[in-house]
Amino acid sequence: MSTHSRKLLKVKEYMMKYIINMKKRFYILVALLCICSLSLGAKTETSSIYPGIFCNSDTANVQPVCKIIKTQIDNGLEYINYKYESLFGGAQNISVIEADTRYYTFGIADFGGRRKTSEMGVELGAVAAVNGSFFDKAGGSVTYFQIDGKMLDTTEIGRIYNLLDGAVKVKNGKLKIIDWNPMVERRYRNKSERSAVSGNYSKGQRGTSVLVAPPILVKNGKKTNPSMVQGLSTKQHPRTVVYMKKGKVGFMVIDGRSKDNAIGMTMEQMQEFLLNVLKVETAINLDGGGSSTLWVKGSDTKGVILNMPCDNGKFDNNGERAVGNGLFIFKKKR
C-alpha cells in the first residue's frame, strides 16, 4: 500500500471516530434537553395554578406555597380545597364545590326562623349546600327574598342598602346571577303582590326564587367596582361566594378569624382569587363571618361540613351557625 493510500485510510478512520463521537454527544444533548424540559414543565404547571396572587408582605415574583386537594364526589360534582401558607398576609383555607349544570339543579330555601345549613341540606335531600344572604335575629332576610314567586321579605334600608347590585335567581332549577337595584326590586314586588291578590302567578314567575345578595364581585370575566362598606368589605373576614363559569356553578367558602390557620379576605382580595385562580365568569358575595358554611351529603345522615365555621371560636368544623336561608345543589332525576 502506498504512502498516499495509508494517509487516506487514516483520514477515513479519524472521520469515522469523529462522526461517532458527534452522534454520542448529540444523543446525550437530546437526553439532557428532555430531562430539562420535563423539570421545567413540572415547575410551570405548579406555578401556573395561582398566577398573579401575591401577599403584600411577599417578595415580588415569589409564588405563595399552596396545597391543593381535589376530590370527585360524584359525576360532575367536585370538591377542591386550597391551603395557602401565606396569601394576602397570612394563612388561607378555601373550600369549593363545583357542580356541572348538565347533571345538577339548584334551589333557594328557608324554613322559617333560623336553621343550620347542614340541617336544611339534609331535610331537602340536597347533595351540597351553602349559607345564603343576610338575615335578622329572627331569621328573616334583610334583603329581597322570593320563593317560587312568593315574596317573603323586602330589602331593609340600612348600611348594606347601597351594596344592592346583584341577586341569585333560580328558575326551574337553573341558577343565574342577575343585576339588582331598587327599580328591579319594585318590578318583582309588584308581580308578586298581584299574584297574591289574584291567586295566580304571572307567566315566567312560577318556579322563580330570588335572593338578593350584594355585591357582585365579577361580571363577564372582569372585576367589578362594588360599593364598599368599611369593615364589612375592607377587612379580612370569612366569606361565602356563588360563582359561574363554563357550564359550572360553584359554591366557595373562605375561612377566617383564625390567625394561624385562616385569616380571611377582603372583597378586593376575593376578586383577585376568583379571577386569577378559579377563572370565573360571574360571582356574587353572600353572607360571611360566622355564617359561612359549606356542606356536602356524606355516607351518614348528617353529611359533612367541609370548611371550618368560626362561630365557636375554634378552627374546626363544629362551629356551624343557624342561619336564615341557604342555597342548595340537587342531582337531576333521570
C-alpha positions in Angstrom: 0.0 0.0 0.0 1.4 3.4 -1.0 2.1 6.2 1.5 -0.8 8.2 -0.1 -3.3 5.3 0.4 -2.2 4.9 4.1 -2.8 8.6 4.7 -6.2 8.4 3.1 -7.1 5.4 5.3 -6.1 7.2 8.5 -8.1 10.2 7.5 -11.2 8.0 6.9 -10.7 6.3 10.3 -10.4 9.7 12.0 -13.5 11.0 10.3 -15.5 7.8 11.4 -14.4 8.3 15.0 -15.3 12.0 14.9 -18.8 11.2 13.5 -19.4 8.5 16.1 -18.3 10.9 18.9 -20.6 13.6 17.5 -23.5 11.2 17.4 -22.9 10.3 21.0 -22.7 14.0 22.0 -25.9 14.6 20.1 -27.8 11.9 21.9 -26.5 13.0 25.2 -27.6 16.6 24.5 -31.1 15.4 23.4 -31.4 13.4 26.6 -30.3 16.3 28.7 -32.8 18.6 26.9 -35.6 16.1 27.5 -34.8 15.9 31.3 -34.6 19.7 31.5 -37.9 20.2 29.6 -39.7 17.8 32.0 -38.4 19.6 35.0 -39.3 23.0 33.6 -42.8 21.7 32.7 -43.5 20.5 36.2 -42.4 23.9 37.7 -44.6 25.8 35.2 -47.6 23.6 35.9 -47.2 24.1 39.6 -46.8 27.8 39.5 -49.5 28.4 36.9 -52.2 27.3 39.3 -52.1 30.6 41.1 -50.5 33.3 38.9 -50.8 36.9 39.9 -51.7 36.3 43.5 -49.2 37.8 45.9 -49.3 38.9 49.6 -48.4 42.4 50.3 -45.6 41.1 52.5 -44.3 38.7 50.0 -41.3 39.4 47.8 -42.3 40.3 44.2 -42.4 37.4 41.8 -42.4 34.8 44.6 -45.4 32.5 44.3 -47.2 31.6 47.6 -46.9 27.9 48.7 -50.3 26.2 48.1 -51.5 22.7 48.7 -54.5 21.8 46.5 -56.6 18.7 47.2 -59.3 17.7 44.6 -62.0 15.1 45.3 -64.5 13.8 42.8 -67.6 13.4 44.9 -69.9 12.2 42.1 -70.2 12.5 38.4 -70.0 16.3 37.7 -69.5 17.2 41.3 -66.1 18.1 42.6 -64.7 19.4 45.9 -61.5 21.4 45.9 -59.6 22.6 48.9 -56.8 25.3 48.7 -54.4 25.7 51.6 -52.0 28.7 51.4 -49.2 29.1 53.9 -49.3 32.9 53.1 -51.7 34.7 50.9 -52.8 38.3 51.4 -50.7 38.5 54.6 -51.5 35.2 56.3 -52.7 31.6 56.0 -55.8 30.8 53.9 -58.1 27.9 53.8 -60.6 27.9 50.9 -63.2 25.2 50.2 -65.0 24.9 46.8 -67.8 22.7 45.5 -68.2 22.9 41.7 -71.3 21.3 40.0 -71.7 20.6 36.3 -75.1 22.1 35.3 -75.7 19.1 32.9 -76.2 16.8 36.0 -77.3 19.1 38.8 -80.1 21.6 39.5 -80.2 24.4 42.2 -82.6 25.8 44.8 -83.1 28.5 47.4 -84.9 27.8 50.6 -85.7 28.9 54.1 -87.6 27.0 56.8 -88.9 30.0 58.8 -86.7 31.2 61.6 -83.1 30.1 61.8 -81.7 26.7 60.8 -78.3 25.3 60.3 -77.2 25.0 56.6 -76.4 21.3 57.1 -79.8 20.6 58.6 -81.6 22.3 55.7 -79.5 20.3 53.2 -80.4 17.0 54.8 -84.1 17.8 55.0 -84.3 18.9 51.4 -82.3 15.9 50.1 -79.6 18.1 48.6 -76.1 16.9 47.7 -74.5 20.2 48.7 -75.4 23.4 50.4 -74.1 26.8 51.3 -75.4 29.6 53.6 -77.4 32.3 51.9 -77.8 36.0 52.4 -78.1 38.5 55.3 -80.8 37.9 58.0 -82.1 39.4 61.2 -82.2 37.8 64.7 -85.5 36.1 63.9 -84.1 34.6 60.7 -85.9 36.8 58.3 -84.0 38.1 55.3 -82.9 41.8 55.4 -82.8 41.8 51.5 -85.5 41.0 49.0 -86.4 37.3 49.2 -88.8 35.3 47.0 -89.5 31.6 46.9 -91.4 30.2 43.9 -92.8 33.6 43.0 -93.9 34.4 46.6 -92.3 37.4 48.2 -91.2 36.6 51.7 -89.1 39.7 52.6 -88.2 43.1 51.1 -84.9 45.0 51.4 -84.4 46.9 54.6 -82.8 50.3 54.3 -79.5 50.2 56.2 -75.8 50.1 55.8 -75.9 47.4 53.1 -78.6 49.2 51.0 -76.1 50.8 48.7 -74.4 47.5 48.0 -77.5 46.1 46.4 -76.3 45.5 42.8 -77.0 41.7 42.4 -79.0 38.7 43.3 -79.1 34.9 42.9 -82.1 33.8 40.8 -83.2 30.2 40.4 -85.9 29.3 37.9 -87.0 25.7 37.3 -83.7 24.5 38.8 -81.4 26.8 36.8 -79.2 29.3 38.6 -78.3 32.7 37.4 -76.6 35.8 38.9 -78.6 38.9 37.9 -78.3 42.6 38.3 -80.3 44.3 41.0 -81.4 47.7 42.1 -84.5 49.4 43.7 -86.3 49.6 40.3 -85.8 45.9 39.6 -87.0 45.1 43.1 -90.1 47.2 42.6 -91.0 45.1 39.5 -90.6 41.8 41.4 -92.6 43.1 44.3 -95.5 44.3 42.0 -95.6 40.9 40.2 -95.6 39.0 43.5 -98.3 41.3 45.1 -100.6 40.9 42.0 -100.1 37.2 42.2 -101.0 37.1 45.9 -104.3 39.0 45.2 -105.3 37.0 42.1 -104.1 33.7 43.4 -102.4 33.1 40.1 -98.7 33.7 39.3 -98.0 35.6 36.2 -96.2 33.8 33.3 -92.5 33.4 34.0 -92.8 33.7 37.8 -93.8 30.2 38.7 -90.8 28.3 39.9 -88.8 31.5 40.3 -86.8 32.1 43.5 -84.7 35.2 44.2 -82.2 36.0 46.9 -80.6 39.5 46.9 -77.0 39.0 48.0 -74.7 42.0 47.3 -72.3 42.8 45.9 -71.5 41.3 42.5 -67.7 40.7 42.5 -67.0 39.5 39.0 -69.1 40.2 35.8 -68.3 38.9 32.3 -64.9 37.7 33.5 -63.9 41.1 34.8 -63.5 42.7 38.2 -66.4 45.0 39.2 -66.1 48.1 41.3 -68.6 47.4 44.1 -69.6 49.9 46.7 -67.5 49.2 49.9 -68.7 49.4 53.5 -65.9 50.0 55.9 -65.4 46.9 58.0 -67.9 44.7 56.1 -66.0 44.9 52.8 -62.5 46.2 53.5 -61.4 44.0 56.4 -60.5 40.3 56.2 -63.3 38.0 57.2 -64.7 34.6 56.4 -66.6 34.8 53.1 -69.2 32.9 51.1 -69.5 33.2 47.3 -71.5 31.8 44.5 -69.9 31.8 41.0 -70.5 30.6 37.5 -68.1 29.5 34.8 -68.2 27.4 31.6 -71.3 25.2 32.4 -70.5 25.0 36.1 -71.8 26.6 39.3 -69.5 26.9 42.3 -70.1 27.4 46.0 -67.0 28.8 47.7 -66.3 29.5 51.4 -63.1 31.2 52.6 -62.4 30.6 56.3 -61.2 33.3 58.6 -60.7 34.7 62.1 -58.1 32.1 62.9 -54.6 33.8 63.0 -52.5 30.7 62.5 -54.9 28.8 60.1 -57.0 31.2 58.1 -57.2 35.0 58.2 -60.0 35.5 55.6 -60.2 38.0 52.7 -61.4 41.5 51.8 -63.8 41.9 48.9 -60.9 43.0 46.6 -58.8 40.0 47.6 -61.7 37.7 46.8 -61.9 39.3 43.4 -58.2 38.5 42.8 -58.7 34.9 43.8 -61.8 34.4 41.8 -60.3 35.8 38.6 -56.7 34.5 38.8 -57.2 31.1 40.4 -60.7 30.0 39.7 -61.1 31.9 36.4 -64.8 32.6 37.0 -67.1 34.5 34.6 -69.6 35.8 37.2 -69.5 35.8 41.0 -71.6 37.3 43.9 -70.9 37.7 47.6 -73.2 36.2 50.2 -73.4 36.5 54.0 -70.0 35.8 55.6 -68.4 35.8 59.0 -69.7 33.2 61.4 -72.5 32.2 58.9 -70.1 30.9 56.2 -70.7 27.2 55.9 -70.2 24.7 53.1 -71.9 21.3 53.5 -72.0 18.2 51.3 -74.0 15.0 51.6 -72.0 12.1 53.2 -72.3 8.4 53.9 -74.1 9.2 57.2 -77.4 11.1 57.6 -75.7 14.3 58.8 -73.3 14.7 55.9 -70.0 16.6 56.1 -69.2 20.3 56.8 -66.2 21.0 54.5 -65.0 24.3 55.9 -64.2 25.5 59.4 -67.1 27.7 60.6 -65.8 30.2 63.1 -68.8 30.8 65.3 -67.4 28.7 68.1 -64.1 30.5 68.0 -62.2 27.3 67.1 -60.6 26.1 63.8 -62.7 23.0 63.4 -66.0 22.1 61.6 -68.1 22.2 64.7 -68.8 25.9 64.8 -71.8 26.0 62.4 -74.3 28.9 63.0 -78.0 28.7 62.4 -78.9 31.0 59.5 -81.9 32.5 57.8 -81.7 30.8 54.4 -79.5 28.8 52.0 -78.6 27.7 48.5 -78.7 24.1 47.5 -77.5 21.7 44.8 -79.6 18.7 43.7 -78.8 15.8 41.5 -81.0 15.7 38.4 -83.6 12.9 38.2 -83.2 10.8 35.2 
